[in-house]
Amino acid sequence: MKNSHEGTKTRRNTKHVGSPLRAFVSSCETQNLTPKLRFPEFRDGPGWEDRPLNDFLSESRLPGSKGNVAKKITVKLWGNGVFGKNEAVQGSVNTQYFRRKAGQFIYSKLDFLNQAFGIIPPSLDNFESTVDLPCFDIAEGLSAQFLLEYVKRKDFYERLGETADGSRKARRIHAETFLSFTIALPPPAEQHKIASCLSSLDDLIGAESQKLDALKTHKKGLMQQLFPRDGETRPRLRFPEFQNGPEWRSDSLGNLFETTSGGTPSRSVQPYWGGNIPWVTTSLVDFCVITEAEEFISEVGLQNSSAKLFPKGTVLVAMYGQGKTRRKVALLGIEAATNQACAAILPRKEIDPHFVFVSLAGRYEELRELSNSGGQENLSQGLIREIPFSYPSDETEQRTIISCLSSLDDLIAAQSDQVEALKTHKKGLMQQLFPATEDN
């Protein structure tokens, strides 16, 4: 039975579906709709049935508030759920919002290809969205969680998303188009079994992800204690054997280290490339020890460009780059050249390169806040040289701090691998639990 919410609801039929979708639907009808993996109690059951979504979904448009007072919701990308939206700027009084009910399916017209799907949770009952985030009541015979897992599959949203209207950067899947899509359905009992299995796996992934976040938070807090704060010369937390040691030394990076940057040989001169000198770009600068490169330059390329060969132990800082790349740091575990986007902090005696690396890696957010005059976000050699840096004169204390943080990094890496392994397991399981769709 349909959920009986008041307001306008629209059903769509599939008689006037566009030709790309007709071709896809036709191909689905000839395919084997039996998944490779079924739970024992369903193995002798019938194959799955191909059904249009409008057999089970109806769009809900319960009139709500105007944009200036609406309690708004948003759908996170990549299947990350539905959340309340906090806006610093008040919405328009001319924009109509619609009330949404717990248990309804919701998606973003604009971000359909970015897996922006969700189910309204009870905590957001009666929150509101515009028609750009349409919501649907779900009839009996279709499990809401099964539907969500089904549409989050890349095979579904990417293939059918090709029917979207609009430009490449603003392609929209309208409600009537979405309702015309077909899905392969098993009996309700099998739907619930699959949904329960995948939800349990999601819970496990969530729990392991929380452990990972807790480790990262612990490391961040520990670093705030192991390194002196601004204006201080002693850390709040010091290992017992160093508690009576001297104050830490502090100066700018430019006064403590030689700093420089790399360069790029001309791409149009073939002999400059394909040699045996590793050439590192900011894409490899990711809080790691770099032991290999994706590109190599020749000795003649090095000599005829501003590229330089940096020694093992050089700390690299990404001065600019895409997204979060900017301000990331890495440590060269090999001799290598770099491009001009990498600032190089050369090693010196008395300060362990790993200590420099872990110190700057722990200050990522601080480095992200640095900007050049005029508000430019890219770093410069001048800004890097002005960064304050503190260190204990006792190299044994430096190595003790390195060992402590490295052990914690190992735990974080192992936990991260655990989370990724679970995600990979779920992805593989979904490929087995849902019928495969062959390419047209």
C-alpha positions as CSV (number, residue, x, y, z in Angstrom):
1,M,0.0,0.0,0.0
2,K,1.2,3.5,-0.8
3,N,2.2,5.9,2.0
4,S,-0.8,8.2,2.2
5,H,0.7,11.7,2.4
6,E,-1.4,14.6,1.4
7,G,-0.4,16.8,-1.6
8,T,0.2,16.4,-5.2
9,K,1.8,13.2,-6.4
10,T,2.6,12.4,-9.9
11,R,3.0,9.0,-11.7
12,R,4.7,8.8,-15.0
13,N,4.3,6.2,-17.8
14,T,7.1,5.0,-20.0
15,K,5.4,5.2,-23.4
16,H,7.4,8.2,-24.6
17,V,10.8,7.2,-23.3
18,G,13.7,8.5,-25.4
19,S,15.5,6.1,-27.8
20,P,18.7,5.6,-25.7
21,L,16.6,4.4,-22.8
22,R,14.3,2.3,-25.0
23,A,17.4,0.5,-26.3
24,F,18.6,-0.1,-22.8
25,V,15.2,-1.3,-21.6
26,S,15.0,-3.6,-24.6
27,S,18.5,-5.1,-23.8
28,C,17.5,-5.6,-20.2
29,E,14.5,-7.6,-21.3
30,T,16.7,-10.1,-23.1
31,Q,19.2,-10.5,-20.3
32,N,19.3,-13.1,-17.6
33,L,18.0,-11.3,-14.5
34,T,19.3,-14.0,-12.1
35,P,22.3,-12.8,-10.0
36,K,25.4,-15.0,-9.6
37,L,25.0,-15.2,-5.9
38,R,21.7,-15.9,-4.0
39,F,21.0,-16.7,-0.4
40,P,20.3,-20.5,0.0
41,E,16.6,-20.0,0.6
42,F,16.2,-18.2,-2.7
43,R,18.4,-20.3,-5.0
44,D,15.5,-22.3,-6.5
45,G,13.3,-19.2,-6.8
46,P,12.3,-17.5,-10.0
47,G,14.5,-15.1,-11.8
48,W,14.3,-11.4,-11.0
49,E,11.6,-9.4,-12.8
50,D,12.3,-6.2,-14.7
51,R,10.0,-3.4,-13.5
52,P,9.7,0.3,-14.2
53,L,10.2,2.5,-11.1
54,N,6.8,4.2,-11.6
55,D,5.2,0.9,-10.6
56,F,6.3,1.5,-7.1
57,L,7.3,5.2,-6.7
58,S,5.1,8.3,-6.9
59,E,6.5,11.8,-6.6
60,S,5.4,13.7,-3.5
61,R,4.9,17.4,-3.5
62,L,3.5,18.4,-0.1
63,P,3.4,22.3,-0.1
64,G,5.9,23.7,2.3
65,S,7.5,27.0,3.2
66,K,9.3,29.6,1.1
67,G,13.0,29.7,0.8
68,N,13.5,32.3,3.5
69,V,12.1,30.2,6.3
70,A,12.2,26.6,5.1
71,K,14.0,23.9,7.1
72,K,16.2,22.6,4.3
73,I,17.8,19.3,3.6
74,T,20.5,18.3,1.2
75,V,21.7,15.0,-0.3
76,K,25.4,14.2,0.0
77,L,27.3,13.0,-3.0
78,W,28.5,9.3,-3.4
79,G,25.7,7.8,-1.4
80,N,26.7,9.6,1.8
81,G,23.2,10.2,3.1
82,V,20.7,13.0,3.7
83,F,21.4,15.9,6.1
84,G,19.9,19.1,7.4
85,K,21.3,22.1,5.6
86,N,22.7,25.1,7.5
87,E,22.9,28.2,5.3
88,A,24.6,31.4,6.3
89,V,22.6,33.3,3.6
90,Q,18.8,33.4,3.8
91,G,17.0,31.8,0.9
92,S,14.6,33.6,-1.4
93,V,11.0,34.3,-0.5
94,N,10.1,33.5,-4.1
95,T,11.4,29.9,-4.0
96,Q,8.8,27.2,-3.1
97,Y,9.9,24.3,-0.9
98,F,8.1,21.0,-0.3
99,R,7.8,19.0,2.9
100,R,9.5,15.7,2.9
101,K,8.5,12.7,5.0
102,A,10.7,10.0,6.7
103,G,11.2,6.9,4.6
104,Q,10.8,8.7,1.2
105,F,13.4,8.2,-1.5
106,I,15.2,11.4,-2.5
107,Y,17.8,12.3,-5.2
108,S,19.5,15.3,-6.7
109,K,18.5,16.1,-10.3
110,L,21.8,17.8,-10.9
111,D,24.0,15.3,-9.1
112,F,22.4,12.1,-10.3
113,L,25.7,11.1,-11.9
114,N,27.5,11.8,-8.6
115,Q,25.4,9.2,-6.7
116,A,23.4,11.8,-4.8
117,F,20.7,9.4,-3.5
118,G,19.2,8.8,-0.1
119,I,16.3,7.9,2.2
120,I,14.9,10.6,4.4
121,P,15.7,9.6,8.0
122,P,13.2,10.0,10.9
123,S,15.2,12.9,12.3
124,L,14.5,15.0,9.1
125,D,10.8,14.3,8.9
126,N,9.0,17.4,7.7
127,F,12.2,19.1,6.5
128,E,12.0,20.6,3.1
129,S,13.6,20.7,-0.4
130,T,12.8,22.2,-3.8
131,V,11.8,20.3,-6.9
132,D,15.5,20.0,-7.7
133,L,15.7,17.4,-4.9
134,P,12.5,15.4,-5.7
135,C,11.1,12.9,-3.2
136,F,9.1,9.8,-3.7
137,D,6.7,7.6,-1.7
138,I,7.5,3.9,-2.0
139,A,4.8,1.3,-2.4
140,E,4.7,-2.1,-0.9
141,G,6.7,-4.6,-2.9
142,L,9.8,-2.5,-3.0
143,S,12.2,-2.2,-0.1
144,A,13.5,1.3,0.4
145,Q,16.9,0.1,1.4
146,F,17.0,-2.3,-1.5
147,L,16.1,0.5,-3.8
148,L,18.9,2.7,-2.4
149,E,21.5,0.0,-2.8
150,Y,20.3,-0.7,-6.3
151,V,20.5,2.9,-7.6
152,K,23.9,3.5,-5.9
153,R,25.4,0.9,-8.2
154,K,27.6,2.5,-10.9
155,D,26.0,0.2,-13.5
156,F,22.7,1.9,-12.8
157,Y,23.3,5.6,-12.4
158,E,26.1,6.0,-14.9
159,R,24.4,4.1,-17.7
160,L,20.9,5.6,-17.2
161,G,22.4,9.0,-16.4
162,E,23.4,9.3,-20.0
163,T,19.7,10.2,-20.7
164,A,20.1,13.4,-18.6
165,D,19.1,16.8,-20.1
166,G,21.4,19.8,-20.2
167,S,25.0,20.7,-20.8
168,R,27.9,18.5,-19.8
169,K,28.4,20.5,-16.5
170,A,24.7,20.8,-15.7
171,R,23.0,17.6,-16.7
172,R,19.7,16.9,-14.9
173,I,17.7,13.8,-14.4
174,H,14.1,15.0,-14.1
175,A,11.5,13.1,-12.1
176,E,9.5,11.8,-15.1
177,T,12.8,10.4,-16.6
178,F,13.8,8.8,-13.3
179,L,10.4,7.1,-12.9
180,S,10.7,5.6,-16.4
181,F,13.8,3.7,-15.5
182,T,13.6,0.0,-14.9
183,I,15.1,-2.1,-12.1
184,A,15.4,-5.8,-11.7
185,L,13.4,-7.0,-8.7
186,P,13.4,-10.2,-6.7
187,P,10.5,-11.1,-4.4
188,P,10.1,-8.8,-1.3
189,A,11.6,-11.4,1.0
190,E,14.8,-11.6,-1.1
191,Q,15.0,-7.8,-1.3
192,H,14.9,-7.5,2.5
193,K,17.5,-10.2,2.8
194,I,19.9,-8.4,0.4
195,A,19.2,-5.0,2.0
196,S,19.8,-6.4,5.5
197,C,23.1,-8.0,4.5
198,L,24.4,-4.8,2.8
199,S,23.2,-2.6,5.7
200,S,25.1,-4.8,8.2
201,L,28.2,-4.4,6.1
202,D,27.6,-0.6,6.0
203,D,27.4,-0.6,9.8
204,L,30.7,-2.5,10.0
205,I,32.3,-0.1,7.6
206,G,30.9,2.8,9.6
207,A,32.3,1.4,12.9
208,E,35.7,0.8,11.4
209,S,35.7,4.2,9.9
210,Q,35.0,5.7,13.3
211,K,38.0,3.9,14.7
212,L,40.1,5.3,11.9
213,D,38.8,8.8,12.7
214,A,39.5,8.3,16.4
215,L,43.1,7.3,15.6
216,K,43.6,10.4,13.4
217,T,42.1,12.6,16.1
218,H,44.4,11.0,18.7
219,K,47.4,11.7,16.5
220,K,46.4,15.3,16.0
221,G,45.9,15.9,19.7
222,L,49.2,14.1,20.5
223,M,51.1,16.3,18.1
224,Q,49.7,19.4,19.7
225,Q,51.2,18.1,22.9
226,L,54.6,16.8,21.5
227,F,55.5,20.1,19.8
228,P,55.7,23.5,21.5
229,R,52.8,25.9,20.8
230,D,53.4,29.4,19.3
231,G,55.5,31.5,21.6
232,E,56.6,28.5,23.8
233,T,59.9,26.8,23.9
234,R,58.9,23.5,25.6
235,P,56.2,21.0,24.5
236,R,53.4,20.3,26.9
237,L,54.2,16.6,26.8
238,R,57.8,15.3,26.8
239,F,59.1,11.8,27.1
240,P,60.5,11.1,30.6
241,E,64.1,10.9,29.6
242,F,64.0,14.4,28.1
243,Q,61.8,16.2,30.7
244,N,64.9,17.9,32.1
245,G,66.4,18.7,28.7
246,P,67.0,22.1,27.3
247,E,64.4,24.3,25.7
248,W,63.7,23.7,22.0
249,R,65.3,25.9,19.4
250,S,63.1,27.9,17.2
251,D,63.6,29.9,14.0
252,S,62.2,30.4,10.6
253,L,62.6,27.6,8.0
254,G,64.5,30.0,5.8
255,N,67.1,30.6,8.5
256,L,67.4,27.0,9.4
257,F,67.4,25.3,6.0
258,E,68.3,25.9,2.4
259,T,65.1,26.0,0.4
260,T,64.5,26.0,-3.3
261,S,62.2,24.6,-6.0
262,G,62.4,22.4,-9.1
263,G,61.6,22.9,-12.7
264,T,60.3,21.2,-15.9
265,P,62.4,20.5,-18.9
266,S,60.8,21.4,-22.2
267,R,58.2,18.7,-23.2
268,S,58.9,19.5,-26.9
269,V,62.5,18.3,-26.6
270,Q,62.3,14.5,-26.6
271,P,65.9,13.8,-25.4
272,Y,65.1,15.7,-22.2
273,W,62.7,12.9,-21.1
274,G,62.9,9.1,-20.5
275,G,66.2,9.1,-18.8
276,N,67.1,7.6,-15.4
277,I,66.5,10.6,-13.1
278,P,63.2,10.4,-11.2
279,W,61.1,13.5,-11.7
280,V,58.5,14.1,-9.0
281,T,55.3,16.3,-9.3
282,T,52.9,17.4,-6.6
283,S,50.6,14.4,-7.4
284,L,53.1,12.3,-5.5
285,V,53.3,14.7,-2.5
286,D,50.9,13.1,-0.2
287,F,52.2,12.8,3.4
288,C,54.5,9.9,2.4
289,V,58.1,8.8,1.8
290,I,58.6,8.9,-2.0
291,T,60.6,6.0,-3.2
292,E,59.6,6.0,-6.9
293,A,58.4,8.3,-9.6
294,E,56.0,8.1,-12.5
295,E,58.2,10.2,-14.9
296,F,61.9,10.4,-15.6
297,I,64.2,13.0,-17.1
298,S,67.6,12.7,-18.6
299,E,70.9,14.3,-17.5
300,V,70.7,16.7,-20.5
301,G,67.1,17.6,-19.5
302,L,68.4,18.4,-16.0
303,Q,71.2,20.5,-17.3
304,N,69.0,22.5,-19.7
305,S,66.2,23.4,-17.3
306,S,65.6,24.8,-13.9
307,A,65.1,21.3,-12.5
308,K,67.6,20.3,-9.8
309,L,68.6,16.9,-8.4
310,F,67.6,16.8,-4.7
311,P,69.2,14.4,-2.2
312,K,67.5,11.7,-0.2
313,G,66.0,13.3,2.9
314,T,64.7,16.4,1.2
315,V,61.3,17.5,2.4
316,L,58.9,18.6,-0.3
317,V,56.0,21.0,0.1
318,A,53.3,21.3,-2.6
319,M,53.1,25.1,-3.2
320,Y,50.2,24.7,-5.5
321,G,48.1,21.9,-7.0
322,Q,44.5,20.6,-7.5
323,G,42.1,20.4,-4.5
324,K,43.7,19.4,-1.3
325,T,47.2,18.8,-2.9
326,R,48.3,22.3,-2.0
327,R,50.4,22.4,1.2
328,K,50.8,18.6,1.4
329,V,54.3,17.4,2.3
330,A,56.4,14.4,1.5
331,L,59.9,13.1,2.2
332,L,62.2,12.0,-0.6
333,G,63.4,8.5,0.0
334,I,65.5,8.7,-3.2
335,E,67.5,11.2,-5.1
336,A,65.1,12.9,-7.4
337,A,64.2,16.1,-9.3
338,T,60.9,17.8,-9.0
339,N,58.7,20.3,-10.9
340,Q,58.4,23.9,-10.0
341,A,55.3,23.4,-7.9
342,C,57.3,21.6,-5.3
343,A,59.2,23.6,-2.7
344,A,62.3,21.7,-1.5
345,I,63.6,21.9,2.1
346,L,67.1,20.5,1.9
347,P,68.5,18.3,4.8
348,R,71.0,19.7,7.2
349,K,73.0,18.3,10.1
350,E,71.6,18.3,13.6
351,I,68.0,18.0,12.4
352,D,66.7,14.6,11.3
353,P,64.8,14.9,7.9
354,H,62.1,12.7,9.2
355,F,61.5,15.1,12.1
356,V,61.1,18.0,9.7
357,F,58.6,15.8,7.7
358,V,56.4,14.7,10.6
359,S,56.4,18.3,12.1
360,L,55.2,19.9,8.8
361,A,52.9,17.1,8.0
362,G,51.1,17.7,11.3
363,R,50.7,21.4,10.5
364,Y,48.8,20.8,7.2
365,E,45.7,22.9,8.3
366,E,48.0,25.7,9.5
367,L,49.9,25.7,6.1
368,R,46.6,25.7,4.2
369,E,45.7,29.0,5.9
370,L,48.9,30.7,4.5
371,S,48.4,32.9,1.5
372,N,50.4,35.4,-0.5
373,S,49.6,39.1,-0.6
374,G,46.4,39.8,-2.5
375,G,44.9,36.6,-1.1
376,Q,46.4,34.3,-3.6
377,E,46.1,30.7,-2.3
378,N,49.4,29.4,-3.7
379,L,52.4,29.2,-1.5
380,S,55.7,30.9,-2.5
381,Q,59.3,30.4,-1.5
382,G,59.0,33.6,0.6
383,L,56.1,32.3,2.6
384,I,57.7,28.9,3.2
385,R,60.9,30.5,4.4
386,E,58.9,32.5,6.9
387,I,57.3,29.5,8.5
388,P,58.4,29.1,12.1
389,F,60.0,25.8,13.1
390,S,61.0,24.4,16.5
391,Y,63.1,21.4,17.3
392,P,65.0,19.8,20.2
393,S,68.8,20.0,19.9
394,D,69.1,16.4,21.1
395,E,68.7,14.2,18.0
396,T,67.8,11.3,20.2
397,E,64.7,13.2,21.3
398,Q,63.9,13.9,17.7
399,R,64.1,10.2,16.8
400,T,62.0,9.3,19.8
401,I,59.2,11.6,18.6
402,I,59.6,10.2,15.1
403,S,59.3,6.6,16.3
404,C,56.2,7.4,18.4
405,L,54.4,9.1,15.5
406,S,55.5,6.5,13.0
407,S,54.0,3.8,15.2
408,L,50.8,5.7,15.3
409,D,50.9,6.2,11.5
410,D,51.3,2.4,11.1
411,L,48.1,1.9,13.1
412,I,46.3,4.5,11.0
413,A,47.5,2.9,7.8
414,A,46.4,-0.6,9.0
415,Q,43.0,0.7,10.0
416,S,42.7,2.5,6.7
417,D,43.5,-0.7,4.9
418,Q,40.8,-2.5,6.9
419,V,38.2,0.1,5.9
420,E,39.2,-0.1,2.2
421,A,39.1,-3.9,2.3
422,L,35.6,-3.8,3.7
423,K,34.5,-1.3,1.0
424,T,36.1,-3.5,-1.7
425,H,34.4,-6.6,-0.2
426,K,31.0,-4.8,-0.4
427,K,31.6,-3.7,-3.9
428,G,32.4,-7.3,-5.0
429,L,29.5,-8.6,-3.0
430,M,27.1,-6.2,-4.8
431,Q,28.4,-7.3,-8.1
432,Q,27.3,-10.9,-7.2
433,L,24.0,-10.1,-5.4
434,F,22.6,-8.0,-8.3
435,P,22.1,-9.3,-11.9
436,A,24.9,-8.1,-14.2
437,T,23.9,-5.7,-17.0
438,E,25.7,-6.2,-20.2
439,D,27.0,-3.3,-22.2
440,N,25.0,-2.3,-25.2
